[in-house]
Amino acid sequence: MFESAELGHTIDKDTYRKEVPLLREALLEMQLDLLQAAKFPVIILITGVDGAGKGETVNILNEWMDPHHIQTHALSDPTDEERERPEMWRYWRVLPPKGKIGIFFRSWYSLPINEALQGSGKNSELDQHMGRINNFEKMLTDEGALILKFWLHLGKEQQRARLKKLEKDPKTRWRVTDKDWQNFKIYERFRRVAEHALRQTSTPDAPWIIIEGNDPRYRYLAVGKAILQALQTRLKNGEPRKTSVSVPPLLTKIDKLNVLKKLDMSHKLAKKEYEDELEKYQGRLNLLMRHANFKKISLVTVFEGSDAAGKGGSIRRITGALDARFYEVLPTAAPTEEELAQPYLWRFWRHMPSRGRLAIFDRSWYGRVLVERVEGFCSESDWMRAYSEINDFEEQLIRSKTVLVKFWLSISKDEQLKRFKERENTGFKRFKITPDDWRNREKWDEYENAVCDMIDRTSTEIAPWTLVEANDKNFTRIKVLKTLCKMLTEAL
């Protein structure tokens, strides 16, 4: 795989001086077109062999293009803050928006390759990690991102000569560290691990571009031309045609199974019993979140449900038991302009809590397969592939020691009508009812079908849905608290 990058390509000074001005002008024009169109982001990964000129290449790209519209991230080992969150959180939070270029000097490949190299991870673990990276990159490209992955390569003798040359020159000596020479000693092993990883992750939508790194002039021109060609092609042809989603037919279209209609909506809880239970489970929740082991995990709760089903009231009964310093309530409304410029999961990734904290989502990432599906805010291929993307997202949360509790609050159509009218007739509740609520009610059956599909496809063994019969508010609030205490107890 790397043989062609060890052939000793060079560019003479005259050719370089002649080509660079033309390339820079073309890159700046394409960058301006990209910014004005603002249809997709560009993600550039610069990685490869030590001494192959990764840092120099990143500097050249910032010199040749307008750095105001480039976000460069030289990510080192994870910080304490990053270690307390899911592994991919540090990358999601710095993705470039549409119209911008993000350059990653070191990337999501660095840590798994280093772990495999140091022997702290098995080959099967590396394979699993590369599979997760493929899923991550596929989601980004499905959302429209242009991903360019450059591997700057040197043969072993080329690397030795390059390191010695840098070390000999007082101006560049600082670039060579003891770690570089230590890595040189295990070059062959590094090459095998890297080639294995690259073969698994060179996909049609995000292929690896291997560039010989020995001659700086050749390297700079090769990388610059590859970026220019990719930008020209994408800006000319527009977003690549999305492939059809290969998934089984939706359950509701096969046997009309409706899990919501199977719920017993007659559950009630008397006021005195409710007050006793409320005090009991609020106290238990408070103690659980003060448990010493809670500092080793994080907690995420998701509240979805019909309009007026009591999500806000249930959330208040949770927060009423807790210290406000250790939780955050995140109401999800229509995406902002900033959020629309990113993949749809971005606005949720950036709010993932650190260890010892709780994040409560009042509506969530499930909007993609509910309101966006029913209202036509995204294409069918978008919401169909979202099921697997959401499952993958939640698996990453759980793998990072996040306790994920998902509630669907369900009420009958008659009970919803009763609550809507009550809100209209109560002064301090009028803000809770909007024309959208009445309009959504007209699509009751469509939303019900979407909910059934969502539950079927995303209620997994590791992240199940808890369906809450919500016609009686007292019963709803206690069931939510009991479920939360139960799942948190099991985790601790």
Sequence and secondary structure as in RCSB ss.txt:
>XXXX:A:sequence
MFESAELGHTIDKDTYRKEVPLLREALLEMQLDLLQAAKFPVIILITGVDGAGKGETVNILNEWMDPHHIQTHAL
SDPTDEERERPEMWRYWRVLPPKGKIGIFFRSWYSLPINEALQGSGKNSELDQHMGRINNFEKMLTDEGALILKF
WLHLGKEQQRARLKKLEKDPKTRWRVTDKDWQNFKIYERFRRVAEHALRQTSTPDAPWIIIEGNDPRYRYLAVGK
AILQALQTRLKNGEPRKTSVSVPPLLTKIDKLNVLKKLDMSHKLAKKEYEDELEKYQGRLNLLMRHANFKKISLV
TVFEGSDAAGKGGSIRRITGALDARFYEVLPTAAPTEEELAQPYLWRFWRHMPSRGRLAIFDRSWYGRVLVERVE
GFCSESDWMRAYSEINDFEEQLIRSKTVLVKFWLSISKDEQLKRFKERENTGFKRFKITPDDWRNREKWDEYENA
VCDMIDRTSTEIAPWTLVEANDKNFTRIKVLKTLCKMLTEAL
>XXXX:A:secstr
  GGGGS     HHHHHHHHHHHHHHHHHHHHHHHHH    EEEEEEESTTS HHHHHHHHHHHS GGGEEEEE 
 S  HHHHTS TTHHHHTT   TT EEEEES TTHHHHHHHHTTSS HHHHHHHHHHHHHHHHHHHHTT EEEEE
EEE  HHHHHHHHHHHHHSTTTGGG  HHHHHHHHTHHHHHHHHHHHHHHH  SSS EEEEE SSHHHHHHHHHH
HHHHHHHHHHHH S           HHHHT   GGGGS TT    HHHHHHHHHHHHHHHHHHHTSGGGGG EEE
EEEEESTTSSHHHHHHHHHTTS GGGEEEEE  S  HHHHTS TTHHHHTT   TT EEEEES GGGGGTHHHHT
TSS HHHHHHHHHHHHHHHHHHHHTTEEEEEEEEE  HHHHHHHHHHHHHSGGGGGG  HHHHHHHTTHHHHHHH
HHHHHHHH  SSS EEEEE SSHHHHHHHHHHHHHHHHHHH 
